Amino acid sequence: MFCKRKLTTTTVRQLRSIPSPTHQKKINLIAFLLCGMPFAFSVLLKLVDDKEHKGGFVNSVLVGIQTFCFSLEHPTFPNMINLLYCVLCQRCYSFIGSLTQEIRNMSPTGFGPSQQIYILRRKAKIDGVLNNIQNIFSVPIFFMLIANLLSCGIVVSWILQYSLKEYSYHMIIRSVFFSINSFGSLTAVLWVAGQVPIQLQKLKESFYEKAHLRLISVCDLNEPQFKRELLEKPDFVLTGCDIISLRRSTVLGVFGTLLSYTVLLVSIKGNGVNDRNATRTG
């Protein structure tokens, strides 16, 4: 992202003309919570460590600062990048949704060639922005999805491996912190980015339906038809390094795979422990 900072600046400037979503306050609240999580996490761990392992004041402060810096590095900083990615995707599909609504509000007789070209020009503008987003975030989003997936695996393995009696307050705080950040970030990216192809498909359907109704009502075979300009274009889907397709259906696949392999690893480890115990008993 640092190497493509000029392209990032250009993309953000292109999105300035798009009206901000109505839930802008929610985005600001999420950003505030993400920035406050490292402080709350380090304070809670410090309080728990002081109760379980009483140490000096200087040692407690140093451990708290270290925990705060580590939590800033991961997962706070990746989460802020994920939030930026989600905001850009949200601006794009909101713009596409407004185009779809404009087409639906037009009458078939009023949806002439000039209006169709106007819609296609605005669609081409947002296509350029989506291509820039894909170019900028393809690699970072892929590695951040992998990092969140591994964090989710760690939390699930803790839950499956340890009983409630073995869980300390320290482990409970870590589990809650990483589960909220990892599961939330992974789900948010896939859910928001998956809205883009859905809105593009709705735009295609509305454009085709309105153009088809105009053809029936006007009955002018010599009038140019621009349906192919939109329908023949392949569906655009945001991806991570062209490996992970960012669709909403990917959420179930990712969590299903995560749970399956985690249970498999825990069962293999449990069978190994039982075999060793049986060997010792024999």
KOLDO-79257 format. One line per 2 residues: number of its first residue (from 1); their letters; for each residue x, y, z of C-alpha. Coordinates in steps of 0.25 Angstrom, whole numbers. Layout:
NUM	a	X Y Z ~ ... .
//
This chain:
1	mf	0 0 0 ~ 12 9 3 .
3	ck	17 7 -11 ~ 3 10 -17 .
5	rk	0 22 -9 ~ -1 31 -21 .
7	lt	-12 22 -27 ~ -19 22 -13 .
9	tt	-19 37 -12 ~ -25 37 -27 .
11	tv	-35 27 -23 ~ -40 35 -11 .
13	rq	-41 47 -18 ~ -49 41 -29 .
15	lr	-59 36 -18 ~ -61 50 -13 .
17	si	-71 53 -23 ~ -79 41 -17 .
19	ps	-89 45 -6 ~ -85 39 8 .
21	pt	-94 28 13 ~ -105 31 23 .
23	hq	-98 23 34 ~ -85 31 34 .
25	kk	-86 33 49 ~ -86 17 51 .
27	in	-73 17 43 ~ -67 28 52 .
29	li	-71 20 64 ~ -65 7 59 .
31	af	-52 15 56 ~ -52 20 71 .
33	ll	-55 7 77 ~ -43 0 69 .
35	cg	-34 11 73 ~ -38 9 88 .
37	mp	-38 -6 88 ~ -22 -7 90 .
39	fa	-23 2 102 ~ -35 -5 108 .
41	fs	-28 -19 105 ~ -15 -15 112 .
43	vl	-21 -9 124 ~ -30 -22 126 .
45	lk	-18 -31 125 ~ -10 -22 134 .
47	lv	-21 -23 145 ~ -22 -38 143 .
49	dd	-7 -40 144 ~ -6 -31 156 .
51	ke	-16 -40 163 ~ -10 -53 159 .
53	hk	5 -50 158 ~ 8 -38 168 .
55	gg	21 -31 163 ~ 27 -17 163 .
57	fv	20 -5 158 ~ 31 -2 148 .
59	ns	30 -17 142 ~ 15 -15 141 .
61	vl	16 -2 134 ~ 26 -8 124 .
63	vg	18 -20 122 ~ 5 -12 119 .
65	iq	13 -3 109 ~ 18 -15 102 .
67	tf	4 -21 101 ~ -1 -8 96 .
69	cf	9 -7 85 ~ 7 -22 81 .
71	sl	-8 -20 80 ~ -6 -7 72 .
73	eh	2 -15 62 ~ -8 -26 62 .
75	pt	-19 -26 61 ~ -22 -11 62 .
77	fp	-14 -6 50 ~ -19 -17 40 .
79	nm	-33 -14 45 ~ -32 0 41 .
81	in	-27 -4 28 ~ -39 -13 27 .
83	ll	-48 -2 31 ~ -43 7 20 .
85	yc	-45 -4 10 ~ -59 -6 15 .
87	vl	-62 9 14 ~ -57 10 0 .
89	cq	-65 -3 -4 ~ -77 3 2 .
91	rc	-76 16 -5 ~ -75 8 -18 .
93	ys	-87 -1 -16 ~ -95 11 -11 .
95	fi	-92 19 -24 ~ -96 6 -32 .
97	gs	-109 5 -24 ~ -113 20 -27 .
99	lt	-111 17 -41 ~ -120 5 -41 .
101	qe	-131 13 -33 ~ -130 24 -44 .
103	ir	-132 14 -55 ~ -144 8 -48 .
105	nm	-150 22 -46 ~ -149 25 -61 .
107	sp	-161 22 -70 ~ -158 13 -82 .
109	tg	-161 24 -92 ~ -151 33 -85 .
111	fg	-140 23 -84 ~ -135 27 -98 .
113	ps	-121 26 -104 ~ -116 38 -97 .
115	qq	-120 34 -83 ~ -114 20 -86 .
117	iy	-101 26 -90 ~ -101 35 -77 .
119	il	-103 23 -68 ~ -92 15 -75 .
121	rr	-82 27 -74 ~ -85 28 -59 .
123	ka	-84 12 -58 ~ -70 13 -65 .
125	ki	-65 23 -55 ~ -68 14 -43 .
127	dg	-62 2 -51 ~ -49 10 -51 .
129	vl	-50 12 -36 ~ -53 -2 -34 .
131	nn	-41 -6 -42 ~ -32 3 -34 .
133	iq	-37 -3 -21 ~ -34 -17 -26 .
135	ni	-20 -12 -30 ~ -17 -6 -17 .
137	fs	-23 -15 -7 ~ -22 -29 -14 .
139	vp	-9 -33 -7 ~ -11 -26 7 .
141	if	-25 -32 8 ~ -21 -46 5 .
143	fm	-10 -46 16 ~ -19 -39 26 .
145	li	-30 -50 23 ~ -20 -61 25 .
147	an	-15 -54 38 ~ -29 -53 43 .
149	ll	-32 -67 39 ~ -20 -72 47 .
151	sc	-25 -64 59 ~ -39 -70 58 .
153	gi	-32 -84 58 ~ -24 -81 70 .
155	vv	-37 -76 78 ~ -45 -88 73 .
157	sw	-34 -98 77 ~ -33 -92 91 .
159	il	-48 -94 93 ~ -47 -108 88 .
161	qy	-34 -112 95 ~ -36 -106 109 .
163	sl	-48 -108 119 ~ -54 -97 126 .
165	ke	-47 -100 139 ~ -33 -98 132 .
167	ys	-37 -85 126 ~ -31 -73 134 .
169	yh	-35 -59 133 ~ -23 -56 125 .
171	mi	-27 -66 115 ~ -42 -62 115 .
173	ir	-38 -47 112 ~ -29 -51 101 .
175	sv	-39 -60 95 ~ -50 -50 95 .
177	ff	-41 -39 89 ~ -35 -47 78 .
179	si	-49 -54 75 ~ -56 -40 73 .
181	ns	-45 -34 65 ~ -42 -47 56 .
183	fg	-56 -52 54 ~ -62 -38 53 .
185	sl	-51 -33 43 ~ -52 -45 34 .
187	ta	-67 -45 34 ~ -68 -30 31 .
189	vl	-58 -31 19 ~ -65 -42 12 .
191	wv	-79 -37 15 ~ -76 -22 10 .
193	ag	-68 -26 -2 ~ -78 -37 -5 .
195	qv	-88 -26 -7 ~ -81 -20 -19 .
197	pi	-84 -32 -29 ~ -99 -32 -23 .
199	ql	-101 -18 -27 ~ -94 -19 -40 .
201	qk	-104 -31 -44 ~ -116 -23 -39 .
203	lk	-111 -11 -48 ~ -110 -21 -60 .
205	es	-124 -26 -58 ~ -130 -12 -56 .
207	fy	-123 -7 -69 ~ -127 -19 -77 .
209	ek	-142 -19 -72 ~ -143 -4 -75 .
211	ah	-137 -5 -88 ~ -145 -17 -92 .
213	lr	-158 -9 -88 ~ -154 3 -96 .
215	li	-152 -6 -108 ~ -166 -12 -107 .
217	sv	-173 1 -105 ~ -165 10 -115 .
219	cd	-164 -1 -126 ~ -152 6 -132 .
221	ln	-143 -5 -138 ~ -133 6 -143 .
223	ep	-131 12 -129 ~ -117 8 -124 .
225	qf	-117 -3 -113 ~ -107 -2 -102 .
227	kr	-111 -14 -94 ~ -99 -22 -99 .
229	el	-89 -11 -94 ~ -94 -15 -80 .
231	le	-98 -30 -81 ~ -87 -35 -88 .
233	kp	-77 -30 -78 ~ -72 -41 -68 .
235	df	-76 -40 -54 ~ -67 -32 -46 .
237	vl	-63 -38 -32 ~ -52 -33 -23 .
239	tg	-42 -43 -19 ~ -30 -45 -11 .
241	cd	-18 -48 -20 ~ -28 -55 -29 .
243	ii	-28 -66 -19 ~ -40 -63 -10 .
245	sl	-52 -57 -16 ~ -58 -47 -7 .
247	rr	-73 -52 -7 ~ -83 -53 4 .
249	st	-84 -68 1 ~ -69 -69 5 .
251	vl	-72 -66 19 ~ -79 -80 21 .
253	gv	-68 -87 14 ~ -57 -80 22 .
255	fg	-63 -83 35 ~ -67 -97 31 .
257	tl	-53 -100 27 ~ -47 -94 39 .
259	ls	-56 -102 49 ~ -54 -115 41 .
261	yt	-39 -114 41 ~ -38 -109 56 .
263	vl	-47 -121 61 ~ -38 -130 52 .
265	lv	-25 -125 58 ~ -31 -126 73 .
267	si	-36 -140 71 ~ -23 -144 65 .
269	kg	-16 -139 77 ~ -26 -145 87 .
271	ng	-24 -159 80 ~ -9 -157 81 .
273	vn	-10 -154 96 ~ -20 -166 98 .
275	dr	-10 -175 91 ~ 1 -171 100 .
277	na	-7 -173 112 ~ -11 -187 108 .
279	tr	3 -190 105 ~ 8 -186 119 .
281	tg	-3 -194 125 ~ 0 -206 117 .
//
